[in-house]
Amino acid sequence: MTITEQSAFGNLMRFWRKIRDKTQEDLAHGLGFSTRHISFIETGKSRPSEVLVDALAEELNLGERDKCYLRLSAGYLTKGQSLDLHSPNYKWLRKAMLLSLKAMDPNPSSLMDRYGNLLMVNRSWVSFHQDVYSKNDLDNVKNHYELLFTRPRSSKASNQWKNTLAVILMSTQQEALLTNDPAYFAMVRELSSLPDVPVDWQQSASKREPMTSYRVELEYQGEVRNFYSVSLMVGALGPASFASDPNLALNTLYPVEDHTTFHEGNSENIKHPLLFY
């Protein structure tokens, strides 16, 4: 049997077993299973349970990223974890994200976690949203999607932005069903209950393909303008980057029309709890 004919899980299991210099008998003894059962799992004759996959990752001393690979190869989703960006372990990441946000100026940009919770913003983000929010109200904004769904809109705005809300809701709903994560279910309940969300958002979103960027219609400087909302994923290196921590996104607004420019305004007023430069 060639390596391509074997199961992905078996390939990873054998790979890490050899790195850790363990035999199938060693794993069987450490996990409390028979050597025959371990052999069947490695050769793809048996499918491992989720409990066994996690126990095997522990026995092989795998880090979070590599545990994600192992779970995905066995057909199990990764388990979302809360990321403390202010932890000493993530000092390097904070610095990298701060430099990235500064580089995005003069385009409004923010850093958010997998649930859309805001972690950091740049100066242009503050200036852009202060155009329609008071400083106090903007300081209390905690979530990117909540901001997008509730941002004050002009009566001149078209219904185009409702399609965007529908696509975001559909993606969140499917993430909730896929992961069974209570946080995603809560997001769907809260966002779908907002007054500007179309009643038929599920039908509307089913006709559109979600992407990492979408077009939004927002009021700025007294006019309704179009922007591209582009999200760049920040994750671990490798095929499990979308699933393992840090699972972050840098979201940036770019004007569709060439004549639209961003104004920073009075630098003394550009302050926000999540602005760190």
Sequence and secondary structure as in RCSB ss.txt:
>XXXX:A:sequence
MTITEQSAFGNLMRFWRKIRDKTQEDLAHGLGFSTRHISFIETGKSRPSEVLVDALAEELNLGERDKCYLRLSAG
YLTKGQSLDLHSPNYKWLRKAMLLSLKAMDPNPSSLMDRYGNLLMVNRSWVSFHQDVYSKNDLDNVKNHYELLFT
RPRSSKASNQWKNTLAVILMSTQQEALLTNDPAYFAMVRELSSLPDVPVDWQQSASKREPMTSYRVELEYQGEVR
NFYSVSLMVGALGPASFASDPNLALNTLYPVEDHTTFHEGNSENIKHPLLFY
>XXXX:A:secstr
  TTTS HHHHHHHHHHHHTT  HHHHHHHHT  HHHHHHHHTTSS   HHHHHHHHHHTT  HHHHHHHHHHTT
         TTSGGGHHHHHHHHHHHHHHTTS EEEE TT BEEEE HHHHHHHTTTS HHHHHT  BHHHHHHH
S   TT  SHHHHHHHHHHHHHHHHHHHH  HHHHHHHHHHHTSTTS TTHHHHHHTS   SEEEEEEEETTEEE
EEEEEEEEE  SSTTTTTSSS EEEEEEEESSTT       GGG   TT   
